[in-house]
């Protein structure tokens, strides 16, 4: 033990000036601390209370003779004393136990006050014979229940348990000295046994034990048993005041040769501290010991031991000590001359500075760890120790210290010290630990992987990358690890990390950009879920199309044509990716895009994106050129940069190439026309493509068949014939008009007028075509002859012979119409005159009814009879009630009235009028008919306006 280092971790706080207050005149027999005060008992029976400034805060007469023992409780402000009072009778002992409530004060006169005495209890009775008290201990179980143990010089222990204030107590006796053979108390041992020199309670949960120490033994009583059973822990003991309890509730005894620790099952650690222990104590994990000086009995050594760190925290020479206490965070020694020595522990910073100056970093580390300092303070000590070792060039040991600071010390502080290539092993070790604790950043991962690659330590790299100890989660930044491994050429490691972490896009990037393993990349994509595979193809589809176009198209078809079925197996549709999402990857390979979309359309009939797909296909079909340099090179044809070897004969392959390209273009245009027609059949009003876009494509690429189809479907017949006019296709123009100008099939007869105007303004000889057109004009009766002549007169190349037959036929036809109209006029004039004469007769002359038979029953007409102006006569009985119309003529009259009403309604319905006007070849005839029927008249207009 003499090898233990000595330090000055404690210092005197009172400056050597503290002393027991002068008001305490008697000799101090006992002392106790707690609740911020020190209580001392004197031989004159008084108890003094000393405050932190060592002034008397209170004093009272506890016993009439002397105070032998006292203890201040912690949970309540209660003071328990044992003292000598006046003996009331010869049969009763003068020793009694008193309980004082220091919070309550009772008046004893006008000038002094005394704490309230809760209870006075006689210790010795007939069942408990009187003996000298050698030790005293009180345990607060659960106030007001307390446990009191009183040790006697006879080796017996008197125990009192309960609520003493209410005298609800239980007494029992424990005997330490027993017969080794029978286990019973030795007869007469009450007077001759070894005294009890120390007591100690051990309370763990509900278990309660009592240590008892004599000069020759250490015993343990289990107070939970009834009666308590004694267990002898050791056959050596100690003298009074050399007994204490540690914070772990272990018993401590001091003997001249050593200090012993005892647990409930026997002797524990033993510390060989030489010298007679006059006092033994425990303070904040330190062992306190006052050892007498063999050469000078009046001088003693006060040692404070740190048993965990095996050092002497303080050692000082003191005088003769009468009492040792712990209060206010200090160790208080009361000397026999009533001087007081107050010793306090220095703060942690001062202790560490003391150790650092001596380069005792190991001691400093053990010190902060044993005193449960915060981890930040511990890491600071470790850092300083590491710096010290680093300066001594002990790099391995320094790194061990730095590793222990991970989580508190900034990693860059350590990394900068070990960036030298010669210390890369230490740096690697530190970075590994940093990753193991999950505190590494992206830069740390980069640095560690670079260390592995520079060291070419593939084994550690494998262990770092492929470690599965974290349940599938990596302890590093995935993207950083992949980036560094790729840069260092460790592509397999990068692929492993990407695959394990589910970073499919990075996995494929390595396969495609670094390794060029296109087939493997395609297989990997095929193994992914639809959404993941779709995302990766969008990202790297251009590379795949460039090197594996056919396989890429198949992958896309599998992604886009995922069928969804019901439980019964009935197909409901497709739930795959959208084919339009992948159009951009074919930007340099439109032929493969066309192939992909064609196959998709053939598999999926009713796609939600059918319009967009058809638009794209139309653009591909109708484009004049789908060749790109990359595609041409793949096919072995150089379009932009012909080779030098072929430059002497540049035209040898050109016809073949042009022929192939022309054939492909014709095939695509045929597909385009078929798509235009199939996507807009007669059963639908709108096509499954954008009409405007289709028109623009056909116009831009000069695709005449497509334009003609679209114009015809849109009923833009004039645009159709305009196309033929621009191409000067006269036969096609006439054939088109023959088909589109037929009014019987819903055509537009006015097309013939446009066609005739075209020939009239043509400026070339087109007599044959004009004659053919005139035949259709005459048949459809589209234009009056005068307009025909005026239109054709503009073409100087046309002669009168072209229209001679047409004019002759029209004149003959007009003459015939004139003659028919003249006959009709004469007929209508005669009928009108006849009707006017009849009206006049009805208005001026009497009407003679000569009919002799009833029109209804054909019997002879007799009175009463009814005659109508229509010359029909009836029996009155043959007519219905209130019959005012001729039954024979009523139906005809009603038809005329309804017709008149209908005509009047049509006159007010302008939509009908204009519809008839537009649908008639002879618009003038429709107007004339309205006037002739009186529908359009001033009278009607006047009524409507009125």
Secondary structure, 3 states (H helix, E strand, C coil): CCCCEECCCEEECCCCCCECCCCCCCCEEEEEEECCEEEEEECCCEEEEECCCCCEEEEEECCCCEEEEEEECCCCCEEEEEEECCCCCCCCCCEEEEEEEEEEEEECCCCCEEEEEEEEEECCCCCCCCCCEEEEEEEEEECCEEEEEEEECCCEEEEEEEEHHHCEEEEEEEECCECCCCCCECCCHHHHCCCEEEEEEEEECCEEEEEEEECCEEEEEECCCCCCEEEEEECCCCCCCCEEECCCCCEEEECCCCEEEEECCEEEEEECCCCCEEEEEEECCEEEEEEECCCCCCCEEEEEEECCCCEEEEEEEECCEEEEEEECCEEEEEECCCEEEEEEECCHHHHHHHHHHCCCHHHHHHHHHHCCCCHHHHHHHHHHHHHHHHHCCCHHHHHHHHHCCECCECHHHHHHHCCCHHHHHHHHHHHHHHHHCCCCCHHHHHHHHHHHHHHCCHHHHHHHHCCCCCCCCCCCCHHHHHHHHHHHCCHHHHHHHHHHCCCHHHHHHHHHHHHCCHHHHHHHHHHCCHHHHHHHHHHHHHHHHHHCHHHHHHHHHHHHCCEEECCCCCEEEECCCCHHHHHHHHCCCHHHHHHHHHHHHHHCCCCCCHHHHHHHHHHHHHCCCCCCHHHHHHCCCCCCCCCHHHHHHCCCCHHHHHHHHHHHHHHHHHHHHHHHHHCCCCCCCCCCCCHHHHHHHHHHCCCHHHHHHHHHHCCCHHHHHHHHHHHCCHHHHHHHHHHHCCHHHCCCCHHHHHHHHHHHCCCCCCHHHHHHHHHHHHHHCCCCHHHHHHHHCCCCCCCCHHHHHHHHHHHHHHHHHHHHHHHHHHHHHHHHHHHHHHHHHHHHCCCCCCCCECCCCCCECCCCEEECCCCCEEEHHHCCCCCCCCCCCHHHHHHHHHHHHHHHHHHHCHHHHHHHHHHCCCHHHHHHHHHHCCCCCHHHHHHHHC
